[in-house]
Amino acid sequence: MAELTIDGPDGPIEAWVATPPDGGPAPGVLLVMDAIGLRPQIRAMADRFASWGYVVLAPNVFHRSGTAAETSPTTDLREPGAREAFFESVGPRMAALTPELSRQDTALYLDVLQGRDDVADGPVGVVGYCMGVRVALRAAGDHPGRVVAVGGFHGGGLVTDQPDSPHLGLTTATARVLLRHADGDASMPPEHQQVIAETAAEHGVALDQGVYPGAPHGYSMADTSMYDEQAAERHATELRELLDSTLR
């Protein structure tokens, strides 16, 4: 487990790299963080996934807006109202990470991941949380064959009426896609889930999509008030099954 600095076109990009106990070479996984930042929770999740036998790269996707420390919370988001207060500062960072910039960055992250000596030759998986699911779907569409597994958890804004809507990544993807939505999530309503299902079916994408009953948006993040242990553990089990079945 180690910190890594990636040379990006707009400056250095901090990242966390987690490696399996035996050191590899092992299949690679790109972990795309949620809007709360590259913080200890994301590092811990990367470490857990690495313990399954993967090399996991988790970059600071908000690198243009500040360092990992500057774009991560300094208060306990499990306290009442703290998560909501933190999100008042998140909007500008998310807006600054346009689809064009995100796609450029994702190509770089994949190059860095697959260029590592401890990453086995072959395709990789991409796992995204919250806004990171948008990045993961676009990665699958932009890099078919290279990305063979996508796991997306409590994503939002996956279907829009714009020509760069994240769900349109399914029109060119060849990956297996696992999506697990929060229950009653206004950012991922049933009609949007239906659009995703229809798009995947039309283009022959192997999609497994569902809702975790009772789980709120952000259910996987143990450092926030939205954490749901049952849903988080279920997500880990299903994610491991996806990665093992596609990357091994």
Number of C-alpha atoms within 10 A of each C-alpha: 15 10 13 15 13 15 12 15 10 8 11 15 22 20 21 23 21 25 26 21 12 9 14 15 17 22 26 30 30 25 27 27 26 20 19 23 23 27 17 12 17 22 23 13 20 24 21 17 22 24 16 14 22 30 30 32 27 25 27 25 29 25 22 16 15 14 17 20 12 13 20 19 18 9 11 14 19 14 11 11 11 15 19 11 12 16 12 9 13 16 10 10 17 14 9 13 17 11 16 9 12 18 17 13 19 21 14 16 22 22 11 13 23 22 13 13 11 18 21 19 14 15 20 27 28 28 25 23 25 26 21 24 29 24 26 30 28 24 26 26 21 19 19 16 16 19 28 22 29 29 27 27 28 27 23 23 17 21 21 12 6 8 7 13 16 23 24 21 23 28 17 18 28 21 28 20 25 21 22 20 27 27 18 16 16 11 17 19 16 13 10 17 19 13 15 21 18 12 18 22 14 11 13 14 18 17 18 13 15 13 18 19 11 13 22 19 24 22 27 27 19 17 17 19 19 17 18 18 14 13 20 18 13 14 21 15 11 14 22 15 11 19 26 15 11 17 19 9
